[in-house]
Amino acid sequence: MPPSPPTAAIDSAFPDRPDLRKRTHAAISQSPSLAGLFGDIAGYIHELRASGSKLTNGDSDEQAAKKKKRKLEHDAAPPNQSNATTTLRSYGAGAIRGGWEKGTYYSMKELSFSVPQRKKFTLEVGRLEGQGVRARNAATGEVEFGVLWREIRHALCLPVPEKALPQYNFVIFPVNSDGVNSAPSNLEASAAEPLVWTIPEGPPKSGVLGDGNGDVDADETYRMLLLRWIGEGLGRKVVQPDEKEFVSQMVQAHRKGEKAVHVKGFRGSKDGYLFFLPTGILWAFKKPLLFFSFDSIDSVSYTSVLQRTFDLNISTRSAETDTAQEFEFSMLDQADFASIDAYIRQHNLQDASMAEQRRAKKLNINGPKQTNGEAAADGNSGEEEVGELEKAAREVQEMEDDEDGEDDENFDPGSEGESEGSGSSSEEEDGGGEEGGNGDLVGEELGSEAEDVDVDEE
């Protein structure tokens, strides 16, 4: 059995760093075998404190206290700053804030960031495995925020909608920052924000690229360079929209000759854009950003399907708590109706009506019993599955047909039929009498509805 956690030793080793105590205990709870290692570290810290000389490098107690105070003030975020320091502390503050040797990273100056801070920074992209992506304040020379390569969950590059000149947004999602899957309770305090910055189209201007970038071709654009740099650091390609996956049917007002790969909509009162990507669905670019990776989506459904708009509902289920939550995106244009449904079915993101069966299949349990009628309906294996969106479209079409058909119901085709029939049967004229008159009366009063009335002869 693993040793019992050295709780008291750890707490006393970090008396003024509650964040380290919390993360250490969380790591031990997840991997009990680390208890001995952390206990040894705590013991070593106690030895350094007891010796005094090693910890303070010969300084007096007062000088050591002043150094410690300055360090704590440097680590603490100023009141008017966002939780960028929390990002650094959570994702390897030493590696991100530390001095990267010249020639071990690429850099671009004067890039506009919108998340987690709306400001221009110098972007630095590490070339080594232990580095990452970080933003440096050009005025102070300090690193404001960043994330290590190993902590990046998703890296995306997307065209910025509704711009006269082409621009692109790079979006970096660290672990537990997608806005969909909440961080585990023991790591919630260390969750970081995504990183979003914007670049123009075309090659970098003179002076934008920093020293140590290596050879750069004259025709390489901002986007091409960043795709290459970040791809090298991650060891995988940055995700971009693919027209084979999704293309909007709406014509872009600003760039009519270019196909749109986004859909405009609303989440509550905030407007934004949905991107249907090869790895998931993104809602951007206003806070909070949301990224629904395929493995986090529980079901997709459509509501409020009208002639011009419809709503898209994405249901997710947290792997940590098994708690379901639903995200609604409203006022999507009907022109993108079929394209979205095709994307949903292409990636087997089945409709909400299939959610229970998918969960049962995932858990390897039997589904609900079927009635004979349901079994017969399921037996039509030759028919292709029809998405809920197409069903809703048919209902809208049927409603329109019903409105158009009201005039047809008031039309009486019997008058023409009677004139033709009156001269074709001499026997009905000879034996008409009252019975013939009653038959004509029914036809005159009911019109075409008389065809649907069954008269039982007694």
Salt bridges, closest charged atoms under 4 A:
ASP11 OD1 - ARG21 NE 3.87
ASP11 OD1 - HIS25 NE2 2.96
ASP16 OD2 - LYS68 NZ 2.69
ASP19 OD2 - ARG17 NH2 2.92
ASP19 OD2 - ARG89 NE 3.55
ASP59 OD2 - LYS67 NZ 2.71
GLU62 OE2 - LYS66 NZ 3.84
ASP75 OD2 - LYS71 NZ 3.14
ASP75 OD1 - ARG97 NH1 3.68
GLU124 OE1 - ARG134 NE 2.58
GLU124 OE2 - ARG136 NE 2.79
GLU162 OE2 - LYS264 NZ 3.56
GLU193 OE1 - LYS287 NZ 3.45
GLU220 OE2 - ARG228 NE 3.38
GLU245 OE1 - HIS347 NE2 2.50
GLU258 OE1 - ARG255 NE 2.84
ASP271 OD1 - LYS286 NZ 2.68
ASP295 OD2 - ARG153 NH2 3.79
ASP298 OD2 - ARG359 NH1 2.36
ASP322 OD1 - ARG317 NH1 3.66
ASP341 OD2 - ARG345 NE 3.25
GLU356 OE2 - ARG359 NH2 2.44
GLU384 OE2 - ARG345 NH1 3.68
GLU390 OE2 - ARG345 NH2 3.11
